[in-house]
Amino acid sequence: MSDLLDVLRHTVGSHHVLTGEGLGAWEQDWRQRRPQGKALAVVRPANTAEVAAVVRACAATGTPIVPQGGNTSLSLGSTPDASGREIVLSLARLHAIRAIDPHNLSMTLEAGCILHHAQEAAKQAGLLFPLSLASEGSCTVGGNLGTNAGGTQVVRYGNARELCLGLEVVTPQGEVWDGLRGLRKDNTGYDLRHLFIGSEGTLGIITAATMKLFPLPSAQLTAWAAVPTIEQAVALLGLAHQHLGAGLTGLELMGRSALELVARHLPHLRVPLLAEMASPWFVLLENTDSESEDHARDRFEALMEAALAAGCVHDAVVAQNQTQAQMFWQVRESISTAQAQEGLNIKHDIAIPITRIPAFVAHTDALLSQAIAGVRIINFGHLGDGNLHYNVQAPAGDDPAIFLREQEARINQIVYEAVAQFGGSFSAEHGVGALKVEQLEQYQSPVALGLMRAIKQALDPQNLMNPGRMLRL
Amino acid sequence: MSDLLDVLRHTVGSHHVLTGEGLGAWEQDWRQRRPQGKALAVVRPANTAEVAAVVRACAATGTPIVPQGGNTSLSLGSTPDASGREIVLSLARLHAIRAIDPHNLSMTLEAGCILHHAQEAAKQAGLLFPLSLASEGSCTVGGNLGTNAGGTQVVRYGNARELCLGLEVVTPQGEVWDGLRGLRKDNTGYDLRHLFIGSEGTLGIITAATMKLFPLPSAQLTAWAAVPTIEQAVALLGLAHQHLGAGLTGLELMGRSALELVARHLPHLRVPLLAEMASPWFVLLENTDSESEDHARDRFEALMEAALAAGCVHDAVVAQNQTQAQMFWQVRESISTAQAQEGLNIKHDIAIPITRIPAFVAHTDALLSQAIAGVRIINFGHLGDGNLHYNVQAPAGDDPAIFLREQEARINQIVYEAVAQFGGSFSAEHGVGALKVEQLEQYQSPVALGLMRAIKQALDPQNLMNPGRMLRL
């Protein structure tokens, strides 16, 4: 192994091969709920050629590789296990924006580029890079692609996958696939791009990508509505599609109990309509307009009139300015923080066909309440994409740690069985990582698992790329 | 082999196993320029289970399978070779629309459903299925997905790939993968869907799909503009993105020589602005509006004012009604017919990064004119997607058949080398089929080819699924 470390030091420079103690920033998951892993080394190559050389050195010595971007995985996808055998390959030094092409509406950038920097670079060129999620200040575009990240504008722009035109990838053999052509149409063989996107580093290492850009919108408006039932929230989504067309860039659903946690733990945030209305559900809508703010406001008001007339909403407010709009979003994005302050909870990142969401929620709420008296369900998410963060909190007053220890497996079983029954997914946007490997085996069909394993074995026969994450052989 | 035919007859009914003469409808490419192939049999299963049984019977006897939808391939992708050893597996009887889900904005339908029927079914449910291409009256959705078809609305809605939420596929082993979940977010393992889409039947047989639907637009307007240079056509595209946002659903470019052929051979069609303006380029724009026809017209007029002021257009007309709009499209879609009447020609379906299109055209036009005095270049296509149908016609008066025989290889070489040099694709939307297998080997990188072959061998180790098409082992 000292031979390998020598080769790695020679390849990337000895300053960029980190060993020993004090590597928590790479060895520990950012939530810090799980025990710290132990890497053989953290290796920080500077460019694609160095990444390829590191991979070849690891392949030659049978050393497993854990690729890592901003270390913001929610599923233990990018930290090493405790064996001390795995290297962490950090993409952080590959952070260049290689090119922005305004006429082609595309941007080529390296995997370690932080998402927020990518957004800013596009904006400076007068364009929009629409991928947006809570960790955008530290997550990287390579990680976003490796996990096919979602976020808050998927209803309009799609997931990270839909925003990608091309990739550069280092294969498990340490070869470089240059697939960075910024084309909207290219039917020349299998779509390798989509195979690597969402593969969580198990088939190769994404080192750069060409991503779609969009014209900067002229206006963006945000509204907040109190909704009588979850069925009416789904009906409101339909009306929003009709009235706003592609202008609808966000539709977030929040249960009353989720917002009550925000009001309790983050009292400096004013939760709109919560005190005034007894509604069990609230919705945040975002409308993006290529014309003008007046036009956006007209469209929004027409939508709200129709929604009030149809009984989809009890009441609604449109943010009067950007500050108020940001405040609406801040309330939405503070639910996780408020939940953490309330105590440990059991998180589920699920997707359900939108039509079936009301029945799913009624069914699963009832099963959980039956199983555990007083259990609290904190349900919120991206309704426009059918993606719910259906989280379960201990009954008020119970010790959350004991609750988790005793009930987590049982609650997961209830929730994931219901998800399967309603044709949904147990991992909508957070990926599988090391955390949900068993769920993948349980809920993917044997035919799908067989195909996935055949692909993994064909491309990574030594099983060195993020082994044991996502797909167990 | 008679054993196999017996099994097939038992599986799908003897009426649906066709052998002998008179099978030209399945054995011959629709252009009828290539010699007719010879199938061992044409097999017409009625449902997914029958498809799976047919595949198992073929796997057991080592019989190659050519899947076929509407037999409208432009690249010899779905007709049998001359060996008499291959069966044609026709999906035509799997044509049901299984479900339309308005709240989920999705439709599940079988592979043999004709594209136009899918469009009509969506419309009857008050929704839009936006995939649209010239052969929509006979091509099938399964074929569209197998080849990742493009068409005229890609600039807004993407290719067939981008419209697909889920697939049902029969694997080369005759197993059924049910991946029909209609979810917008699902990160549970490798994206098998995108691997099968565009694989041209070489990895399995798509039997059904869940596709995205959209709200029906309130208005659709079409405009026709005369443009001074191809650089200004690209600038007009940028203005259209800015002014129309997601309302821009089509931007087609047509060279003057392409339209002159239409005017000469199809004199009943009036080509707008051709007689009045000396412009070398014309553009057809389509604007789709979720609000109203008045609003669409206002937006279009604002765009045209800006384009005139910027010098992007010489003159423009907006269609005054649906009939006139259809006439504009008819002119655009008649270019191929007019070309055929002028005589055989050498077709190229290429994509180039949009910014580089003007330089590519200048470069390649010059090379061809230098190589063959008087050669005529008929250039038109989907500029919004960077997709050109860059076709080459014999000098006026030359015999097209002799021209093709003597010059086709040389012209292809010049065009495809230039495409590679400008970072483009030799097959934008028509696929590879049997026609462009050599181009794939020449212009895909060795690393990409190695990955593709590893995948093909892993999933279809007997090489029975459309063998020799797309990817040669």
Interface residues (C-beta under 8 A of the other chain):
Chain A: D101 P102 H103 N104 L105 S106 T147 N148 G150 V154 V155 R156 G158 N159 R161 E162 T171 E175 V176 W177 D178 G179 R181 G182 L183 R184 K185 D186 N187 T188 G189 Y190 D191 L192 H194 L195 I197 G198 S199 L203 F214 P215 P217 V234 A235 L237 G238 H241 Q242 H243 L244 G245 A246 G247 D289 S290 E291 R299 A351 I352 P353 I354 T355 H382 D385 G386 N387 G423 G424 S425 F426 S427 A428 E429 H430 G431 V432 Q439 L440 Y443 Q444 S445 V447 A448 L449 G450 L451 M452 A454 I455 K456 Q457 A458 L459 M470 L471
Chain B: D101 P102 H103 N104 L105 S106 T147 N148 G150 V154 V155 R156 G158 N159 R161 E162 T171 E175 V176 W177 D178 G179 R181 G182 L183 R184 K185 D186 N187 T188 G189 Y190 D191 L192 H194 L195 I197 G198 S199 L203 F214 P215 P217 V234 A235 L237 G238 H241 Q242 H243 L244 G245 A246 G247 D289 S290 E291 R299 A351 I352 P353 I354 T355 R356 H382 D385 G386 N387 G423 G424 S425 F426 S427 A428 E429 H430 G431 V432 Q439 L440 Y443 Q444 S445 V447 A448 L449 G450 L451 M452 A454 I455 K456 Q457 A458 L459 M470 L471
